[in-house]
Amino acid sequence: MADLSIAVRQVGEVAVLLPTGFINAHTVREFEEALEGLVQGGRYTILLNCKDLNYISSAGLGAIMGLIETVREHGGDILLSNLQDNVFAIFDTLGFTQLYRVFGEEEQALAATAPGQKG
Amino acid sequence: MSVVAKMDHAQFRLIIPSQTRYLNLVTGLAKRASLVAGMDDATAAKVSIAVDEAVTNVIIHAYHGEGEHSVELELRFTDTALEIHIWHSGQGIRGDQMVLPDPKEYIKHPRKGGLGLLLMSRFMDEVQFKADEVSGRNECCLIKKIS
């Protein structure tokens, strides 16, 4: 099994990105390229469904941090859903749960991005 | 009065090339070692992340991404803690150079980098950086107490 594989699908205005495996210094470039590809394609509302993400190190957090301002400047956002306990612990320990909107399930995140639901 | 046999301290070493492809191997080992030491799954996951960050720092910063060097890890199981010692011969960091970013400032001004040390310090009970001037090697020591 590869250390990381990434699937992307579009649900309305939201690009749903599903990383499977580990995001660390070895795999982060692949993760960055996936995120940057979405932004360069004008898809500024990105949902990271982390149900199959086993862990993310600071390298992966940096990739997200590096794009958050860009997507918000374009009226979009980066949302998180389905975090496993250890991944949530990383975000929460660093206070990032205040910076990103975190949802239990993908459907809840998608509902929150529906017209009139933003913010 | 009862006599309880004192558990012998156990330790073993692993030497890996300074390449990020081996991170997954090392973090898997750290997680398993934490479970063997008696930690729960959540704590073991935090130890494995701290080890990921420490070894990544060695590969990326101490060795500047050069893959022909070696990183030596030693796991020590004591009665009260799991100690993970990481040695390298690259550029070292002293304890007084370990400046942790303020998470609140980070949230106000998002940027790349600087979070590895913070994760290590939050997830471990002790993080120590040492330099051995005789051997020229540097050490990062991570300690997680067994509660």
Contacts between the chains, C-beta under 8 A, distances in Angstrom:
chain1	res1	chain2	res2	distance
A	3	B	24	5.7
A	22	B	24	5.9
A	22	B	27	7.9
A	24	B	20	7.1
A	24	B	23	5.1
A	24	B	24	7.2
A	24	B	27	7.6
A	24	B	52	5.6
A	24	B	56	6.9
A	25	B	20	4.6
A	25	B	23	6.3
A	25	B	52	7.9
A	25	B	56	4.4
A	25	B	59	7.0
A	25	B	60	6.3
A	26	B	20	3.7
A	26	B	21	5.6
A	26	B	23	5.3
A	26	B	24	7.2
A	55	B	27	7.6
A	55	B	45	6.9
A	55	B	48	7.3
A	55	B	49	6.2
A	55	B	52	7.7
A	57	B	49	6.3
A	57	B	52	4.9
A	57	B	53	6.1
A	57	B	56	6.7
A	57	B	116	7.4
A	57	B	119	7.6
A	58	B	53	6.0
A	58	B	56	7.9
A	58	B	113	7.9
A	58	B	114	7.9
A	58	B	115	3.8
A	58	B	116	4.2
A	58	B	118	7.8
A	58	B	119	5.7
A	59	B	56	6.7
A	59	B	116	8.0
A	61	B	115	5.6
A	62	B	112	4.0
A	62	B	113	5.6
A	62	B	115	6.8
A	63	B	112	7.6
A	65	B	106	7.9
A	65	B	110	4.5
A	65	B	111	6.2
A	65	B	112	5.9
A	66	B	110	7.9
A	66	B	111	7.3
A	66	B	112	4.7
A	68	B	110	5.2
A	69	B	110	6.1
A	85	B	42	6.2
A	85	B	45	7.7
A	86	B	42	6.5
A	86	B	45	3.7
A	86	B	46	7.2
A	86	B	49	7.5
A	89	B	42	6.8
A	89	B	45	7.3
A	89	B	46	6.7
A	90	B	49	6.5
A	90	B	119	6.8
A	93	B	119	7.1
A	93	B	122	5.0
A	93	B	123	7.3
A	94	B	103	5.2
A	94	B	106	7.3
A	94	B	115	6.4
A	94	B	118	6.5
A	94	B	119	7.1
A	94	B	122	7.7
A	95	B	103	4.0
A	95	B	104	6.6
A	95	B	106	7.4
A	95	B	107	5.8
A	96	B	103	8.0
A	96	B	107	7.2
A	98	B	107	6.0
A	99	B	107	4.8
A	99	B	110	7.0
